[in-house]
Amino acid sequence: MAKHKIKPFIPLPPRRSCGKVRYDSEREAKLVAEQQELIFTNNNLQLKVYHCPYCGGWHLTKRQDDVPNCGGMTPKATGIVIN
């Protein structure tokens, strides 16, 4: 009978969290932003999507300035994309 080598399961390291809802892609974040804007049309909600240099994910913000605050971390200006 042949012996099979079993590779141990090595979990991936956990993603850093900045305490906000994290979206894996810009596209996913934009879709959620559009849905939220439609739901809260009466409140004139305007959301922006930006990349978080701390956790590597995408977040939504209501802030209208250029550099969103990412969980109290100081974001690098070059690492943020606001659309």
C-alpha positions in Angstrom: 0.0 0.0 0.0 1.4 3.4 -1.0 1.8 6.1 1.6 0.5 9.5 0.7 2.1 12.6 2.0 -0.4 15.0 3.5 0.4 18.6 3.4 -0.5 20.5 6.6 -3.1 23.2 6.3 -1.4 26.5 6.9 -3.9 29.4 7.3 -3.2 32.7 5.7 -2.3 35.5 8.0 -5.3 37.5 9.1 -5.9 40.8 7.3 -5.2 43.9 9.3 -8.4 45.7 10.3 -9.0 49.4 10.6 -12.4 48.9 12.1 -14.4 49.8 9.1 -16.5 47.7 6.7 -14.0 46.3 4.2 -14.7 45.6 0.5 -12.3 43.3 -1.4 -12.5 45.3 -4.7 -13.2 48.8 -5.9 -16.1 47.4 -8.0 -17.8 45.8 -5.0 -17.5 49.0 -3.0 -18.9 51.1 -5.8 -21.9 48.7 -6.2 -22.7 49.0 -2.5 -22.3 52.8 -2.6 -24.7 53.0 -5.5 -27.2 50.8 -3.6 -26.9 52.9 -0.4 -27.4 56.2 -2.4 -30.6 54.8 -3.9 -31.9 53.6 -0.6 -31.2 57.0 1.1 -32.2 59.2 -1.8 -34.3 61.5 0.4 -31.2 62.2 2.6 -29.2 63.3 -0.5 -26.5 60.8 0.5 -23.3 61.0 -1.6 -20.6 58.3 -1.0 -17.0 58.1 -2.2 -15.0 54.9 -2.6 -11.4 54.9 -1.5 -8.5 52.4 -1.1 -7.3 51.9 2.5 -3.5 51.8 2.8 -3.8 50.2 6.2 -5.9 47.1 5.5 -5.6 47.0 1.8 -9.3 47.0 1.2 -11.8 49.5 -0.1 -14.1 51.6 2.1 -17.0 54.1 1.7 -17.1 57.6 3.1 -19.5 60.5 3.2 -16.6 62.9 3.7 -16.0 65.3 0.9 -12.4 66.2 1.6 -9.5 64.6 -0.3 -8.0 62.4 2.4 -10.4 60.2 4.4 -9.5 59.1 7.9 -8.9 55.4 7.9 -9.6 54.0 11.3 -7.4 56.6 13.1 -4.4 55.7 10.9 -2.6 58.3 8.9 -3.0 57.3 5.3 -0.3 57.9 2.8 -1.5 60.4 0.3 -0.2 58.4 -2.6 -2.0 55.2 -1.5 -5.5 56.6 -1.7 -7.7 56.5 -4.7 -11.0 58.5 -4.5 -13.5 58.2 -7.2 
